[in-house]
Amino acid sequence: MYNPFAAAPKTGSEAIHEAIGQFEDIAARIDAGVKDNEAEILANTATIAGLQVTNDMLQSTAARGESVAKKLRELIS
């Protein structure tokens, strides 16, 4: 029985273009994922740099504290 609402069968060219479009969409999604990862890497790198500065300051302060504590102990002994 003829169904007037049924889609017409695709031509070979239509099938090819549809498949290419699907692959282009996949490639675009992969590119977007790569860009997201690269942005996160940059953010993480900035965080690491900030933490390193903080650690350097903490280490410097701790070293000074140890030196002062040692000198105070020497004074009382």
Steps between C-alpha positions, in 0.01 A plus 500: 500500500627845411571728795507866394669597832794263463835663429635454154797266483836678518717526199861390514616861508263581787631204698860606438434860602317386813788270601757774435292741709496253787879462485543879486281530810709239682821682402354831624404341834851355535649845425275654767614238751864569420447874549325435834794288616752761387312771691496283812873434463566876487283556808676219685840640401403839643378334820824304530706818451299677769541210740874490432530868593304433818718199582816703442378768742399238758834327469688827542295591808547152649877518446513839670290365789734203543801731499347733761392207718851352483660833596256543791585151628871585477441816705335313785748218513 
